[in-house]
Amino acid sequence: MTRQLSRLGLSPEQRESTEVLPGKSGAHLVGRVHNITATIPGRSSTGRVLLVAHTDSVATGPGASDDGLGVGSLLEIARALGDGPAPRNDVVLLFTDIEETAQLGARAAARDLAGTRRGPDVVVNLEARGTGGRAVMFETGPHSAALVAALGGAPPVATSLSDEIYRLLPNDTDFTRLRASGATGLNFAVIGGSARYHGPEDDLDHVDPGSLQDLGNTAISAVRALSATDLARVGKASEATWFNLGPVLVRYPAGAVLPLALIAVLALVAAAWYARRRGALNLRAAARAALSLPLPLLAAAALGWAAWQALLIVRPDYALFQMGDPYRSGPAVAGMLLLTAAVVWLWTVWVGRRAGAVETAAGTAAWATLLAVVAAVLLPGAAYVFTWTALGGAAGVALAARTAERSPWRTAALTASALPGVAVMAPLVALLFPTVGLASAAAPLALAALAAAVVLLPLTGRVAAVHLRRAVAAGTALALVGGALVGVNAAIDTPDAEHPRPVSLMYALDADHGKAVWASEDADPHPWVTHYTGNRRTDSLEEWSPALAAPPGGLLAGPAPVAQVSRPVVTPVSDTREGGRRTLRLSVRPEAGKPTLMALYVDTTATEVVGARVTGAPVGTGTLGGGTNRPAARWKWGILLVAPPSEGTEVTLTVRDTGRPVRLLAMTQDAGLPAAAVDRPRPDDLTWDPHAAGVSFASRLYKL
């Protein structure tokens, strides 16, 4: 990396440090971080624009998209900026290390950047949660009005609704750490093709070049805008609401959200009063339509859940895709949308016999208005979806009231009034499916049902004339076609070399006794897996290999040949006793190889851990708590050493001195399985489950 940056005429700086993250519901984390920075000086800087991507990947994946797309984009942006005039503000390229494990690299970078900050820091972070698709700007920091304004040159897929939802989720990226240190900014990712996320197929053969181009175009446009901005003004900007409307990114101040929602309330009340005065609105019929509207939304969500459960019965391997979305989901999505259309059509037929088009429009607008006000208070960034739907509905009620009941102008008025709602909801439905996957299709289907209800509103005044049997037959036909498409998805999306099925298989060595096992978490194992593990299950492997905690039902486990893998070595450096406490200075290192992870666990059934320290950690960060920090039967206190150096890490452990030996268990983790132990290569139509596959463990027990 430093060589590429030097070729671009930059002066890269590599900072190495030991980062420590205390654990509460998990083991403490320690990582040797190697971050790289390079600065393009600004001509009259008002702050820094930080362009961020991470250089590490998970053990099971090459990381071509996550985060090769980001790293490649940063290098090309650096080249493009270097070929032009100097930017106004400093542009800092930050390549972080160990993002995949609690963003340790970003934590170290945030501390370093805070110490050199002379003005505002604005981050442009590039991520990936898949191998294709459009660039999505899914999160901003504070003062979003100024940040979103920088996207006008090349708008990505963006909605303030995603910003609201992401803040409620436990997900983190490097931007999370930099934002916590006082920076603001924009967080980008591509999310299509999530079936290959964190897997062996996250390689150059499967990354969409168009996604790289789109991510790069979007990022450089934002960087150029921000690098030319007076960043001091960013800190004075307000928050905003934003969403895509075709190729345009619509945005307005967050201060307008609640007033617009209240205007929608007044508009609907005025429209209902006007329509009732003209004899076009029966309030009882409108209430009936409003009270029934949640039924098709709930039914659509229930059908989405049921369709996923049906797919799991036919294709249990779908549960192995960690984002809940297989490689090919187009027919299933189309089928679920047709099922939703069938439900909404049948509701339209039912309500059309009990209310006219104006009453149904008023009832639907009433729900949109209520949701607009609630969202404006609780989730302001999401309120626009309902506010513009409500305003369109109110306009439709007023315009339709001026026309005769059977007039085509009434249909035209209601059709036009549906356009705002469809314009804001349709892009969200399209975005939500790849975001949440088929496993959570209930969410986009409920929104799709609302959009369909708005679209079918103009028909409610005419379906009463349709023979009930014909109307029901049409809905049933839609449902049958939809269900068939869901079935077609299961039939055509069979595993092959381009679309392999995820499987779980791990290797674990008990270095004390010279025995090894194959282990798998698969509930419905493939024959290739059971060739190694057999069919017996156990929950006892955690006793000597804490990484192999058994899921419900136990782990598949079978004997394996002893093979060469990295092994842990714990060497006492000193051992002192004072005041009822015992302090052990330990050197923890790999005996051979380059493990991706080392771990040290304490048997807390006989020993109480008081605390620990890590040599080399920054001042104030090296002290770790005692007690327990992980859910386990025996090894309830642990510390994980990420990317451990070959020379080892010194850990000082303090325990209550009971006079009995302290039982420690040390473990290494290697990427990959030992080739010498694999007598049947993995078939081309299988790939690793990123959660529990394609890694090897070795453990040793120490009594000190």
Salt bridges, closest charged atoms under 4 A:
GLU13 OE2 - ARG15 NH1 3.42
GLU16 OE2 - ARG32 NE 2.91
GLU16 OE2 - HIS34 NE2 3.47
GLU19 OE1 - ARG111 NH2 2.78
ASP56 OD1 - HIS54 ND1 2.94
ASP66 OD1 - HIS54 NE2 3.02
ASP66 OD2 - HIS198 NE2 2.92
GLU76 OE2 - ARG79 NH2 2.61
ASP83 OD2 - ARG79 NH1 2.57
ASP97 OD2 - HIS34 ND1 3.75
GLU99 OE1 - HIS54 NE2 3.26
GLU100 OE2 - HIS54 NE2 3.91
GLU100 OE1 - HIS198 NE2 3.27
ASP112 OD2 - ARG15 NE 2.95
ASP121 OD1 - ARG48 NE 2.81
ASP121 OD2 - ARG117 NE 2.86
GLU127 OE2 - HIS54 NE2 3.16
GLU139 OE2 - ARG179 NH1 3.40
ASP163 OD2 - ARG167 NH2 2.67
ASP172 OD2 - ARG177 NH2 2.67
ASP203 OD1 - HIS206 ND1 2.66
ASP214 OD2 - ARG134 NE 2.77
ASP230 OD2 - ARG233 NE 3.81
ASP317 OD2 - ARG315 NH2 2.86
ASP493 OD1 - ARG328 NE 2.76
ASP496 OD2 - ARG328 NH2 3.95
ASP496 OD1 - HIS499 ND1 2.87
GLU498 OE1 - HIS206 NE2 3.22
ASP510 OD2 - HIS513 ND1 2.92
GLU543 OE1 - ARG634 NE 3.14
ASP575 OD2 - ARG582 NH2 2.64
GLU591 OE1 - ARG700 NH2 3.35
ASP603 OD2 - ARG634 NH1 2.92
ASP603 OD2 - ARG663 NH1 2.59
GLU608 OE1 - ARG656 NE 3.55
GLU650 OE2 - ARG585 NH2 3.01
ASP657 OD2 - ARG577 NE 3.05
ASP679 OD1 - HIS531 NE2 2.96
